[in-house]
Amino acid sequence: MTAVTLDEIGLKEFTLESLPRLKELRTQYFSRQPEICIERARYVTQYLREHDDSAHSPELRQAKKVEYFLRHKSARFHDRNLIAGNTTSKALGAPLFPEFFALTLWPELETVSDRKKNPQKLTASEASELNLEIFPFWMDKNVLEVTRSQFDNPECLQLFEKLVFFIAAKAGCISHAVPTYTSMLQYGLSGLIKKAAEYEEELAGVTDADAEQKADFFRAVQISLQGIIVHAEHLAEEAKELATVADDPKDAAEFTAMAAVCRSVPVGPATTFREAVNAIWICQVGIHAENINMAMSPGRLDQILYPYYKQDIAEGRLDIGRAMELVGCLWLKIADNVTMVPEASEELFGGAGTVPAITLGGVGKDGEDAVNDLTYIMLRATELLGIRDPNVNARYDYEKNSQDYCRRVSEVILNTKSVPAFFNDKANITALCGQGERLEHARDYAVIGCVELASSGRDYPASSSIMMNLAAALEMALFGGKRPITGEEQIGPATPDPSELRSFEEFWKIFKIQLDWLIEQAITLNEYMGAVHQEMMPSPLLSALFIGPMDKGVDLIRGGALYNSSGATHIAFADVVDSLSAIEQTVFIEKKYTFNDVLEQVRGNFSGQKGVKMRLYLKNHTPKYGTEAVIARKNAHNMIQHLFEKYQSHTNYRGGPYHPSYWTMTNHAGLGGISGALPHGRKAGEVFSSGITPVSGAAPELTACLNAVAELGGECVPGCWALNIKYTPESDVAIMAERFAQTIEAYFRAGGQQVQFNIMTYEMLLDAKKHPEKYPELMVRVSGYSAYFKDLNEMMKDELITRTQYGLDDGRVVPLPPEAKRRH
Amino acid sequence: MRGLIGNISRYALHDGPGIRTTVFLKGCPLHCPWCHNPELISHEPEVAFYAERCISCGDCQAVCPEDAILMHGEKRIDHTRCTGCGLCTKSCPAIALVMIGREYELEELVEVLLRDRHFFEVSGGGVTLSGGEPTQQLEFTASLLERLHNEGIHTTIESNGIFPRETFASTCLDHLDLILFDLKCIDSAWHQEVVGRGNERILENLSCLLKTRARDVIVRIPVIPGHTATPENIGQIADHLRKLNVCRYSLLPYHPFGCSKAAALGKIQKNSLPEQAMEQDKLGQWQEFFHGIERVLP
């Protein structure tokens, strides 16, 4: 039985013209420049300096710090958005988390407002406050420095600081989670507080240390949730005040209504759709008092909010237009914040949003079609707004969901040119079940941040713990544990000179030695930083919005959730697989070149006539991932299999498994830019391929490419992947949508886990690079998230331009125009 | 059993229903001046040369056992000496020299075709045999069609109509779901002169085929300016189709696809052909002749 009652699932009658509030808010959104908000940094510093008691448990200290900030956080209304609450004090703000990397702003306090690329405004007085009051307090207190001093500046940390081997994300965040809002909506925060108080009381008579720790945790939950309630009260007071001073009675009525909403929720149970939407948003704001704004994902909102929608519709309190307006308002609220990015990071990795992911459609816990009217309302809002955040994703079960749904999602992608991304329920549920998750829990998965998967509110996945540069391991295997970029320094184990090897298998073994060594370093550092987080940054507030911590009396950071995975993603997958295949083919099978020949050209960056010739041969005559060449398939499979086994042999500090994944944000461009030439004919400095996507130009046939990727899917990729496909736009969207949907379904039937699109031509992107002013709103898929093209650095723009473009009228690669070819 | 395959084109949308894989078999008894696939006319493997890719490294010359490489001028292959062994194509780093035609074992080919099964299933597609003229390798074609049908794959053939009727009927027809049958001209003398063979057998084969499989035949007429595109010829074809009770037809607008491909093989197509493609919507005047017959888009 389908829950869809709409006559026309496209909801075409609703437009930005018919929803003028959304149009106005959208225009304001695009005209805003991000501003740095120092409120959080100010109040957490103040708290720690004046009120913190180090005798308390970490959970309690964290809760009090968070509560203190929320109590002092300003309550503002910047525009006519119907939903109360803001992430920061600014209309579009970057909050500061001195616990992590905020201090990188210190040398840039005077320049950040006016820098050329993506400036973030900072007032002079606030810059001065940071400089004199706030930053000096934190010099030795952020996660990185605490880890350094606590573990005696370990080798793994020094390796991470070189930034070209792997990234230990915990130095900057954990976040990356999907809470559950169901019980919050049902009982209100006061209900959750009551429950925590009861649990605390039950423990009152028990005297062992364990009980004391649990009681502390329950107290911490109550305190931190109380912080959200106080902030909601402040929002209500401000709204009431604004209602009294409003000139226009309509405005006054709106503020009065918002004041009423903030008095009812999230403290009490939500009784209407509007209350539920606002309750969720205020809780997101609360979560960001405790955890940094990076990939904190609201999850399956079409499921969570549906009962409230349905009831309001049935009782005549709500119509579709109003529901869409509220959804649009929520989307714009979710987009009200960015991360603070220092200039150096901007150069290498810029352009990302905060990637809060929303997941639509798919099947329910019972395995049946879960698409409902709200799914289509949210799709339409996404289509109309065309904004970077939230990162909207569509789940699709080709057996249970209707083809109408698949076609409608396809149409939204064609119209927005980039969103949502498509996720295959069958393959992803299989992947999660392979990690020991119960079937009904796996079926309730939601997307986190870019592409990672977690059972909603049950898995605390730290899904972005490690970002591993596979090309580093390859270079180390080629050069006996050294890399060109780090010079003569011996980094990894001193493995034998490859020119002495007799078989490809021997080289594969050496590669694995270097790779495994890097993984061990990255995991060791992740474990150290996990321990530091346990002492410094527990999450009692977030714990209250999860299934598990309240039953166990254990914070998320100590393994309180039902499932406790850590995620490790990989950069340069396709490039490294192609390099391995090129070596296997030309050195060991054909014996066309000696290993020394190849090393010489890699060192010399394929220069001179000999180099040019070898590079062409390597590019044109070796097996490529993204085709069905046997050797390429074998090497891709072996890589996936090896990484899976390697990570799964470790258990993290919360008692859960490591999940390998394959998404790269913009790191494939940044890391490619600083890596040497590779044996598949890639020259030094060229960008790597994104996510799990084949190397640009290496996969000439669409179906072969999709098959080659799809066959890697399933149990060995529990963290999912990002596959980027670029299609030529066609004039007839309806005809294109049909083929588009069929192609996705075939890819899913073959096992593909995820795919995302850019519907644009080389020429259009070249023009957008040349004339950014003509494309202020052009949104593109990077690797798992969306960005505005104009915000990306030049290298990333080139990567997007040169991505393989397929024509959906013949499944062939459209040749790259000469002006798009990189000049080296 | 082996077949000589010129090309395998996946995600083909214009060779029958749905998403298809089209197999181009090498060898054709006709020599139509406008041929889209002149590289598939010869029954032997050939080497094509793409001058714009060549870096003049000379590796081809070094490996050629027949001394068939010309290092000066626009042509690289002396086709009078070349035996099509392909050694030069393997050594050419820039893929400026490319082998046209590769022998496939039946099962090897079937394996490639089945890879896109999911695409066929979701779109109502399948496999199309084209060419060249697929019935020139009749035994291979018949086995391939049977093998595909046993796998439940929808099959289509594109044929110029010149095939041994009885063998085709007994070995291929039962394993074909759709027949795209080309008809260029009714006047046999013209046919002989322009494409190299008379059309008697083509017309006979068409009329026989229609007796049992009329619903599964689409007659395709190439509309070639200066050749087939005359009111007289198109009118005669339309009359003939009506007489035979043909259900469906389609018009194939002229496209100069073949010109550059022929040049790469050192062959020059007749320069009587226009350089510009004919647009689909320019076919209106010719469609009028076919009143009463269902038109299908190619």
Interface residues (C-beta under 8 A of the other chain):
Chain A: Q609 V612 K613 M614 L616 Y617 N620 H621 E628 E701 L702 T703 A704 N707 R739 Q742 T743 E745 A746 Y747 R749 A750 D809 D810 G811 R812
Chain B: S9 R10 Y11 A12 L13 G18 I19 T21 I55 C57 D59 K90 P93 A94 I95 V112 R115 D116 H118 F119 E121 V122 S123
